[in-house]
């Protein structure tokens, strides 16, 4: 029988966390310890938390992301697991986040500075600054009209501009002027 492990109720407020999708067998035999008003269920273990939910991202006062399995499971409801060490503090004032772009998949995400994979090269920004840069990067990834005044290949341009947006403090306008 599962030992009843219960974290402090406020330990998840104002946190950033990346969960990894797991199969339903992972929570079989575990006792549901909390259910939110939105219908998410939580299972706590000494190793970490399992969350069963159909919504991920900004949650009340936290930012929790799910990395889905590949190939992706068909269910809208996903089960994610995160070790306790993967919950990091979040607030609006500190420069806690950096941006990662995957040029092959044409995606962009933000990560917390406490991520063990952080190479300390990408610029750290506040949540607001990070959100603004990600919006600019997504526009560069998805739109083409911005590139009509340049003679360079659009894919080369995208990578160059996005890399500068991640690794420098230059504005998008400054970066485009330098090209």
Secondary structure as the mmCIF struct_conf table of DSSP 4:
data_model
#
loop_
_struct_conf.conf_type_id
_struct_conf.id
_struct_conf.beg_label_comp_id
_struct_conf.beg_label_asym_id
_struct_conf.beg_label_seq_id
_struct_conf.end_label_comp_id
_struct_conf.end_label_asym_id
_struct_conf.end_label_seq_id
HELX_RH_3T_P HELX_RH_3T_P1 UNK A 9 UNK A 12
TURN_TY1_P TURN_TY1_P1 UNK A 13 UNK A 14
STRN STRN1 UNK A 15 UNK A 22
HELX_RH_3T_P HELX_RH_3T_P2 UNK A 24 UNK A 27
TURN_TY1_P TURN_TY1_P2 UNK A 28 UNK A 29
HELX_LH_PP_P HELX_LH_PP_P1 UNK A 30 UNK A 32
STRN STRN2 UNK A 34 UNK A 35
TURN_TY1_P TURN_TY1_P3 UNK A 37 UNK A 38
BEND BEND1 UNK A 39 UNK A 39
STRN STRN3 UNK A 41 UNK A 44
BEND BEND2 UNK A 46 UNK A 47
STRN STRN4 UNK A 48 UNK A 53
BEND BEND3 UNK A 54 UNK A 54
STRN STRN5 UNK A 57 UNK A 59
TURN_TY1_P TURN_TY1_P4 UNK A 60 UNK A 61
STRN STRN6 UNK A 62 UNK A 67
BEND BEND4 UNK A 70 UNK A 71
HELX_LH_PP_P HELX_LH_PP_P2 UNK A 72 UNK A 73
BEND BEND5 UNK A 74 UNK A 74
BEND BEND6 UNK A 76 UNK A 77
STRN STRN7 UNK A 78 UNK A 83
HELX_RH_3T_P HELX_RH_3T_P3 UNK A 84 UNK A 86
STRN STRN8 UNK A 88 UNK A 89
BEND BEND7 UNK A 92 UNK A 94
STRN STRN9 UNK A 97 UNK A 102
TURN_TY1_P TURN_TY1_P5 UNK A 103 UNK A 106
STRN STRN10 UNK A 107 UNK A 112
TURN_TY1_P TURN_TY1_P6 UNK A 113 UNK A 114
TURN_TY1_P TURN_TY1_P7 UNK A 116 UNK A 117
BEND BEND8 UNK A 120 UNK A 120
BEND BEND9 UNK A 122 UNK A 122
HELX_LH_PP_P HELX_LH_PP_P3 UNK A 123 UNK A 124
STRN STRN11 UNK A 125 UNK A 125
HELX_RH_AL_P HELX_RH_AL_P1 UNK A 127 UNK A 142
HELX_RH_3T_P HELX_RH_3T_P4 UNK A 145 UNK A 147
TURN_TY1_P TURN_TY1_P8 UNK A 148 UNK A 149
BEND BEND10 UNK A 152 UNK A 152
HELX_RH_AL_P HELX_RH_AL_P2 UNK A 154 UNK A 167
HELX_RH_AL_P HELX_RH_AL_P3 UNK A 172 UNK A 178
#
